[in-house]
Amino acid sequence: MKAVITVIGKDTVGILAKIANLCAARNVNIDDVTQTVMQEYFCMIMMCDIDHINTDFAVFVDEANRIGEENALQVHVMHEDVFNSMHRI
């Protein structure tokens, strides 16, 4: 299974590292990442493999949200099933 992680916020050093460290700690493999800085805002999308996640997915989402709150970022983690359901006609 896959998950999509999006991160948006004021650009600061270490944003990618914080999210990547969470993924590594939870055995979530980052398959693809794209990131850019638009004016002073950091924007990132990650496609992650959660087949071997070592915690409950909801816990992972909460941990990602906590990183967002602590760093004034909008972090959104969406399970592939939800993403697919949202984009079906």
N, CA, C and O atoms as a MOPAC input file, in Angstrom:
PM7 MOZYME 1SCF
protein

 N      0.83700 1    -1.17900 1     0.00000 1
 C      0.00000 1     0.00000 1     0.00000 1
 C      0.88400 1     1.24500 1     0.00000 1
 O      2.04700 1     1.21800 1     0.40200 1
 N      0.28500 1     2.32200 1    -0.46400 1
 C      0.99900 1     3.58600 1    -0.56800 1
 C      0.32100 1     4.64500 1     0.28200 1
 O     -0.84200 1     4.52000 1     0.66400 1
 N      1.08900 1     5.69500 1     0.56700 1
 C      0.55500 1     6.88500 1     1.21500 1
 C      1.17700 1     8.09400 1     0.54200 1
 O      2.31800 1     8.04900 1     0.08200 1
 N      0.41300 1     9.17400 1     0.49200 1
 C      0.89600 1    10.43500 1    -0.05400 1
 C      1.05200 1    11.40200 1     1.10900 1
 O      0.12700 1    11.59800 1     1.89700 1
 N      2.23300 1    12.00300 1     1.20700 1
 C      2.50500 1    12.99200 1     2.24900 1
 C      2.75900 1    14.32200 1     1.56400 1
 O      3.60000 1    14.41500 1     0.67000 1
 N      2.03400 1    15.34900 1     1.98000 1
 C      2.28400 1    16.69300 1     1.46900 1
 C      2.70200 1    17.59100 1     2.62700 1
 O      2.21000 1    17.46700 1     3.74800 1
 N      3.62200 1    18.49400 1     2.32100 1
 C      4.12400 1    19.43000 1     3.32900 1
 C      4.20900 1    20.80900 1     2.68500 1
 O      4.79100 1    20.96600 1     1.61100 1
 N      3.62800 1    21.80100 1     3.34300 1
 C      3.69400 1    23.18700 1     2.87700 1
 C      3.95800 1    24.07300 1     4.08200 1
 O      3.35500 1    23.89600 1     5.14100 1
 N      4.86200 1    25.02600 1     3.91400 1
 C      5.12800 1    25.97900 1     4.98800 1
 C      6.28600 1    26.88500 1     4.65300 1
 O      6.93600 1    26.73700 1     3.61800 1
 N      6.53200 1    27.81600 1     5.53300 1
 C      7.65900 1    28.73400 1     5.37700 1
 C      8.94300 1    27.91800 1     5.29700 1
 O      9.16700 1    27.01800 1     6.10700 1
 N      9.78200 1    28.23400 1     4.32000 1
 C     11.01000 1    27.46000 1     4.10100 1
 C     11.98700 1    27.65400 1     5.25000 1
 O     12.32600 1    28.78100 1     5.61000 1
 N     12.43300 1    26.54700 1     5.81800 1
 C     13.47100 1    26.53700 1     6.84600 1
 C     14.35400 1    25.31300 1     6.61500 1
 O     13.98300 1    24.39100 1     5.88900 1
 N     15.49500 1    25.32200 1     7.23000 1
 C     16.42600 1    24.19900 1     7.10400 1
 C     15.85700 1    22.96700 1     7.79600 1
 O     15.36700 1    23.05500 1     8.92200 1
 N     15.92100 1    21.81900 1     7.12600 1
 C     15.62600 1    20.53700 1     7.76200 1
 C     14.21800 1    20.00600 1     7.64000 1
 O     13.89400 1    18.99200 1     8.25700 1
 N     13.37000 1    20.65800 1     6.86500 1
 C     11.98900 1    20.16500 1     6.75000 1
 C     11.96200 1    18.75400 1     6.16600 1
 O     11.34900 1    17.85300 1     6.73800 1
 N     12.61700 1    18.57100 1     5.04700 1
 C     12.65000 1    17.25500 1     4.40900 1
 C     13.24000 1    16.22100 1     5.35900 1
 O     12.73900 1    15.10000 1     5.44400 1
 N     14.29200 1    16.58500 1     6.06800 1
 C     14.95400 1    15.65700 1     6.99700 1
 C     14.00900 1    15.22800 1     8.12100 1
 O     14.00900 1    14.06100 1     8.51200 1
 N     13.21200 1    16.14700 1     8.64100 1
 C     12.29900 1    15.79600 1     9.73900 1
 C     11.26900 1    14.77600 1     9.29100 1
 O     10.98900 1    13.81300 1    10.00600 1
 N     10.70700 1    14.98100 1     8.11600 1
 C      9.70800 1    14.04100 1     7.61100 1
 C     10.37000 1    12.71500 1     7.23100 1
 O      9.82400 1    11.64600 1     7.50600 1
 N     11.54400 1    12.78300 1     6.60000 1
 C     12.26000 1    11.56000 1     6.21400 1
 C     12.66900 1    10.75700 1     7.45400 1
 O     12.60600 1     9.52800 1     7.43900 1
 N     13.08500 1    11.43500 1     8.51600 1
 C     13.45100 1    10.73300 1     9.75600 1
 C     12.24600 1    10.02600 1    10.36700 1
 O     12.37700 1     8.91200 1    10.87400 1
 N     11.07900 1    10.65800 1    10.32600 1
 C      9.86800 1    10.00400 1    10.81700 1
 C      9.58200 1     8.74900 1     9.98500 1
 O      9.27600 1     7.68800 1    10.52800 1
 N      9.68700 1     8.89000 1     8.66500 1
 C      9.44400 1     7.73200 1     7.79000 1
 C     10.41300 1     6.59700 1     8.11200 1
 O     10.00700 1     5.43900 1     8.21100 1
 N     11.68100 1     6.92500 1     8.27400 1
 C     12.68000 1     5.89400 1     8.58000 1
 C     12.38900 1     5.22600 1     9.91900 1
 O     12.50500 1     4.00700 1    10.04300 1
 N     12.01500 1     6.01300 1    10.91100 1
 C     11.72900 1     5.45800 1    12.24100 1
 C     10.52300 1     4.52100 1    12.20900 1
 O     10.44000 1     3.58800 1    13.00700 1
 N      9.60500 1     4.76200 1    11.30400 1
 C      8.38100 1     3.95600 1    11.21700 1
 C      8.42900 1     2.93000 1    10.08300 1
 O      7.41700 1     2.31200 1     9.75200 1
 N      9.61400 1     2.75500 1     9.49000 1
 C      9.81800 1     1.77100 1     8.42700 1
 C      8.93400 1     2.04800 1     7.20900 1
 O      8.43800 1     1.12900 1     6.55700 1
 N      8.75400 1     3.32300 1     6.92600 1
 C      8.00300 1     3.77300 1     5.76000 1
 C      9.03200 1     4.15400 1     4.69800 1
 O      9.87200 1     5.02500 1     4.92200 1
 N      8.96200 1     3.49700 1     3.54300 1
 C      9.93400 1     3.74300 1     2.48600 1
 C      9.45200 1     4.86600 1     1.56700 1
 O      8.32400 1     4.82800 1     1.07500 1
 N     10.30500 1     5.85800 1     1.33700 1
 C      9.97800 1     6.95600 1     0.44000 1
 C     10.31600 1     6.50500 1    -0.97300 1
 O     11.48600 1     6.33500 1    -1.31500 1
 N      9.28600 1     6.31400 1    -1.79400 1
 C      9.47100 1     5.86000 1    -3.17400 1
 C      9.80700 1     7.01400 1    -4.10700 1
 O     10.61400 1     6.86400 1    -5.02500 1
 N      9.18900 1     8.16200 1    -3.87000 1
 C      9.39400 1     9.30400 1    -4.75200 1
 C      9.14100 1    10.57000 1    -3.94900 1
 O      8.29400 1    10.60300 1    -3.05700 1
 N      9.88500 1    11.60000 1    -4.28200 1
 C      9.68900 1    12.89000 1    -3.61500 1
 C      9.93400 1    14.00800 1    -4.61200 1
 O     10.86000 1    13.96000 1    -5.42200 1
 N      9.08300 1    15.00600 1    -4.53000 1
 C      9.30100 1    16.21600 1    -5.29600 1
 C      9.14100 1    17.38100 1    -4.33300 1
 O      8.23600 1    17.40200 1    -3.49900 1
 N     10.02700 1    18.33500 1    -4.46500 1
 C      9.94600 1    19.49300 1    -3.58200 1
 C     10.43500 1    20.72000 1    -4.31700 1
 O     11.26800 1    20.64500 1    -5.22000 1
 N      9.89600 1    21.84500 1    -3.90700 1
 C     10.30000 1    23.11300 1    -4.49200 1
 C     10.09000 1    24.20300 1    -3.45400 1
 O      9.36800 1    24.02800 1    -2.47200 1
 N     10.73500 1    25.31800 1    -3.69500 1
 C     10.50700 1    26.50200 1    -2.87700 1
 C      9.87700 1    27.53900 1    -3.79900 1
 O     10.47000 1    27.94300 1    -4.79900 1
 N      8.67800 1    27.95800 1    -3.45100 1
 C      7.95000 1    28.96300 1    -4.22500 1
 C      7.94700 1    30.24500 1    -3.40200 1
 O      7.26500 1    30.35200 1    -2.38300 1
 N      8.73400 1    31.22100 1    -3.87600 1
 C      9.00900 1    32.43100 1    -3.11500 1
 C      9.60700 1    31.98400 1    -1.78400 1
 O     10.70100 1    31.42200 1    -1.78400 1
 N      8.94300 1    32.20600 1    -0.65200 1
 C      9.53700 1    31.76700 1     0.61500 1
 C      8.86300 1    30.51700 1     1.18600 1
 O      9.08800 1    30.16300 1     2.34300 1
 N      8.03600 1    29.84900 1     0.37400 1
 C      7.29700 1    28.68900 1     0.86800 1
 C      7.84100 1    27.37300 1     0.32000 1
 O      8.05700 1    27.22100 1    -0.88200 1
 N      8.05400 1    26.43300 1     1.22600 1
 C      8.51100 1    25.08500 1     0.91200 1
 C      7.28500 1    24.24400 1     0.58300 1
 O      6.30100 1    24.26800 1     1.32200 1
 N      7.33400 1    23.49800 1    -0.52400 1
 C      6.23500 1    22.62800 1    -0.95000 1
 C      6.81900 1    21.26100 1    -1.30100 1
 O      7.75900 1    21.17100 1    -2.09100 1
 N      6.26900 1    20.20600 1    -0.71900 1
 C      6.80600 1    18.86700 1    -0.96700 1
 C      5.66600 1    17.85700 1    -1.06900 1
 O      4.66500 1    17.93800 1    -0.35700 1
 N      5.85400 1    16.90300 1    -1.98000 1
 C      4.94600 1    15.75700 1    -2.09300 1
 C      5.81000 1    14.50200 1    -2.06900 1
 O      6.78900 1    14.40200 1    -2.80800 1
 N      5.44600 1    13.54900 1    -1.21900 1
 C      6.15200 1    12.26600 1    -1.13500 1
 C      5.17200 1    11.13600 1    -1.42400 1
 O      4.03300 1    11.15200 1    -0.95700 1
 N      5.62200 1    10.16700 1    -2.19200 1
 C      4.87500 1     8.91800 1    -2.36700 1
 C      5.63100 1     7.87400 1    -1.56400 1
 O      6.81800 1     7.64500 1    -1.79700 1
 N      4.95500 1     7.24500 1    -0.62500 1
 C      5.62100 1     6.33000 1     0.30200 1
 C      4.98100 1     4.95100 1     0.28500 1
 O      3.77600 1     4.81100 1     0.07900 1
 N      5.80100 1     3.94400 1     0.50400 1
 C      5.36100 1     2.56100 1     0.63200 1
 C      5.16500 1     2.28100 1     2.11800 1
 O      6.10200 1     2.40100 1     2.90700 1
 N      3.93600 1     1.90600 1     2.49600 1
 C      3.63900 1     1.65000 1     3.91100 1
 C      3.38100 1     0.17000 1     4.18600 1
 O      2.78500 1    -0.18100 1     5.20500 1
 N      3.83000 1    -0.69500 1     3.27900 1
 C      3.60900 1    -2.13200 1     3.46900 1
 C      4.25800 1    -2.66600 1     4.74600 1
 O      3.74200 1    -3.60500 1     5.35200 1
 N      5.37100 1    -2.08500 1     5.15600 1
 C      6.10500 1    -2.60500 1     6.31100 1
 C      6.13500 1    -1.61600 1     7.47100 1
 O      7.04000 1    -1.66000 1     8.30500 1
 N      5.14600 1    -0.72400 1     7.52400 1
 C      5.08300 1     0.25500 1     8.60100 1
 C      5.04700 1    -0.47400 1     9.94700 1
 O      4.36500 1    -1.48900 1    10.08800 1
 N      5.77700 1     0.04200 1    10.92600 1
 C      5.90000 1    -0.66100 1    12.20200 1
 C      5.03300 1    -0.06300 1    13.30600 1
 O      5.28600 1    -0.28000 1    14.49100 1
 N      4.02200 1     0.68200 1    12.91400 1
 C      3.05600 1     1.23400 1    13.85800 1
 C      1.70600 1     1.31400 1    13.15400 1
 O      1.61800 1     1.07400 1    11.95000 1
 N      0.68300 1     1.64200 1    13.87900 1
 C     -0.62400 1     1.83900 1    13.27500 1
 C     -0.57200 1     3.07300 1    12.37800 1
 O      0.06100 1     4.06700 1    12.73300 1
 N     -1.23000 1     3.01900 1    11.22200 1
 C     -1.20300 1     4.13800 1    10.28500 1
 C     -1.69900 1     5.42400 1    10.93600 1
 O     -1.14700 1     6.49400 1    10.68000 1
 N     -2.72500 1     5.34100 1    11.76700 1
 C     -3.25800 1     6.53000 1    12.44400 1
 C     -2.21500 1     7.16000 1    13.36300 1
 O     -2.16100 1     8.38300 1    13.49200 1
 N     -1.39600 1     6.34100 1    13.99400 1
 C     -0.31800 1     6.85900 1    14.84800 1
 C      0.69900 1     7.60200 1    13.99100 1
 O      1.15800 1     8.68200 1    14.36400 1
 N      1.05100 1     7.03000 1    12.84700 1
 C      1.97500 1     7.67600 1    11.91600 1
 C      1.43200 1     9.03900 1    11.46800 1
 O      2.17200 1    10.02100 1    11.41600 1
 N      0.14800 1     9.08700 1    11.15100 1
 C     -0.49000 1    10.34600 1    10.74900 1
 C     -0.39000 1    11.36800 1    11.87700 1
 O     -0.05000 1    12.52700 1    11.64100 1
 N     -0.68400 1    10.94200 1    13.09400 1
 C     -0.60100 1    11.84700 1    14.24900 1
 C      0.82200 1    12.36200 1    14.45800 1
 O      1.02200 1    13.53800 1    14.76300 1
 N      1.79700 1    11.49000 1    14.29500 1
 C      3.20000 1    11.90700 1    14.45000 1
 C      3.59700 1    12.92400 1    13.37800 1
 O      4.30400 1    13.89000 1    13.66400 1
 N      3.14800 1    12.70600 1    12.16700 1
 C      3.43400 1    13.65700 1    11.08200 1
 C      2.76100 1    14.99700 1    11.35800 1
 O      3.35800 1    16.05200 1    11.14200 1
 N      1.52300 1    14.95500 1    11.83200 1
 C      0.81300 1    16.19000 1    12.17600 1
 C      1.51300 1    16.94200 1    13.29800 1
 O      1.57000 1    18.17200 1    13.28600 1
 N      2.03900 1    16.21100 1    14.25800 1
 C      2.75400 1    16.83100 1    15.37300 1
 C      4.01100 1    17.55300 1    14.86600 1
 O      4.32100 1    18.65600 1    15.31500 1
 N      4.72400 1    16.92700 1    13.93500 1
 C      5.88400 1    17.59100 1    13.32900 1
 C      5.43800 1    18.88700 1    12.66200 1
 O      6.10200 1    19.91700 1    12.77700 1
 N      4.31600 1    18.82400 1    11.96800 1
 C      3.78200 1    20.02100 1    11.33600 1
 C      3.47300 1    21.11600 1    12.33400 1
 O      3.85900 1    22.26800 1    12.13800 1
 N      2.78400 1    20.76400 1    13.39600 1
 C      2.42600 1    21.75000 1    14.41800 1
 C      3.65900 1    22.35800 1    15.07200 1
 O      3.70600 1    23.56500 1    15.30800 1
 N      4.64900 1    21.53400 1    15.36400 1
 C      5.85900 1    22.01700 1    16.03100 1
 C      6.70000 1    22.91900 1    15.14200 1
 O      7.51400 1    23.69800 1    15.63800 1
 N      6.50600 1    22.81700 1    13.81200 1
 C      7.35000 1    23.55300 1    12.87100 1
 C      6.56300 1    24.51900 1    11.98100 1
 O      7.06600 1    24.98600 1    10.95900 1
 N      5.33600 1    24.80800 1    12.37800 1
 C      4.46800 1    25.73700 1    11.63500 1
 C      4.33200 1    25.32000 1    10.17000 1
 O      4.45000 1    26.14500 1     9.26400 1
 N      4.08400 1    24.02900 1     9.95500 1
 C      3.91800 1    23.46700 1     8.61600 1
 C      2.54500 1    22.82400 1     8.50500 1
 O      1.96700 1    22.38800 1     9.50000 1
 N      2.03700 1    22.77300 1     7.29800 1
 C      0.85200 1    21.97200 1     7.03500 1
 C      1.33300 1    20.63000 1     6.50400 1
 O      1.85600 1    20.54600 1     5.39300 1
 N      1.15800 1    19.59000 1     7.29300 1
 C      1.55700 1    18.24000 1     6.88700 1
 C      0.28800 1    17.41000 1     6.77000 1
 O     -0.51700 1    17.34300 1     7.70000 1
 N      0.12400 1    16.78400 1     5.62100 1
 C     -1.06000 1    15.96500 1     5.38300 1
 C     -0.61200 1    14.59100 1     4.88900 1
 O      0.14700 1    14.48400 1     3.92600 1
 N     -1.08700 1    13.55100 1     5.55400 1
 C     -0.77800 1    12.17600 1     5.15500 1
 C     -2.08500 1    11.52000 1     4.72000 1
 O     -3.05300 1    11.48300 1     5.48000 1
 N     -2.10600 1    11.00800 1     3.50500 1
 C     -3.31200 1    10.40100 1     2.96400 1
 C     -3.01600 1     8.98100 1     2.47700 1
 O     -2.10600 1     8.76300 1     1.67700 1
 N     -3.78600 1     8.03500 1     2.96600 1
 C     -3.67300 1     6.64900 1     2.53100 1
 C     -4.08200 1     6.55600 1     1.07000 1
 O     -4.97800 1     7.27200 1     0.62200 1
 N     -3.43700 1     5.69000 1     0.34400 1
 C     -3.71300 1     5.49700 1    -1.08200 1
 C     -5.19000 1     5.22000 1    -1.35000 1
 O     -5.73600 1     5.70600 1    -2.34000 1
 N     -5.83800 1     4.45400 1    -0.49100 1
 C     -7.25200 1     4.12700 1    -0.69000 1
 C     -8.12100 1     5.38300 1    -0.66400 1
 O     -9.04500 1     5.52000 1    -1.46500 1
 N     -7.82400 1     6.29000 1     0.25000 1
 C     -8.57700 1     7.54000 1     0.34300 1
 C     -8.31000 1     8.39200 1    -0.88900 1
 O     -9.23100 1     8.95700 1    -1.47900 1
 N     -7.04900 1     8.47600 1    -1.26700 1
 C     -6.67200 1     9.24700 1    -2.45000 1
 C     -7.39800 1     8.73100 1    -3.68700 1
 O     -7.95300 1     9.51300 1    -4.45900 1
 N     -7.39300 1     7.43100 1    -3.87100 1
 C     -8.06000 1     6.82500 1    -5.03700 1
 C     -9.56800 1     7.05500 1    -5.00400 1
 O    -10.17700 1     7.31700 1    -6.04200 1
 N    -10.17200 1     6.95900 1    -3.83000 1
 C    -11.61600 1     7.17200 1    -3.69900 1
 C    -11.98600 1     8.60900 1    -4.03500 1
 O    -13.03500 1     8.85400 1    -4.63000 1
 N    -11.14600 1     9.55000 1    -3.66400 1
 C    -11.42600 1    10.96100 1    -3.93200 1
 C    -11.34500 1    11.29200 1    -5.42000 1
 O    -11.97000 1    12.24900 1    -5.87700 1
 N    -10.58100 1    10.50600 1    -6.17800 1
 C    -10.36700 1    10.83500 1    -7.56500 1
 C    -11.06200 1     9.88500 1    -8.54200 1
 O    -10.69000 1     9.80200 1    -9.71200 1
 N    -12.06500 1     9.17800 1    -8.05100 1
 C    -12.89000 1     8.32300 1    -8.91400 1
 C    -14.18300 1     9.03000 1    -9.22800 1
 O    -14.73500 1     9.75200 1    -8.39800 1
 N    -14.65100 1     8.81500 1   -10.41800 1
 C    -15.93300 1     9.40900 1   -10.81400 1
 C    -17.02400 1     8.38800 1   -10.61500 1
 O    -18.19100 1     8.67000 1   -10.88500 1

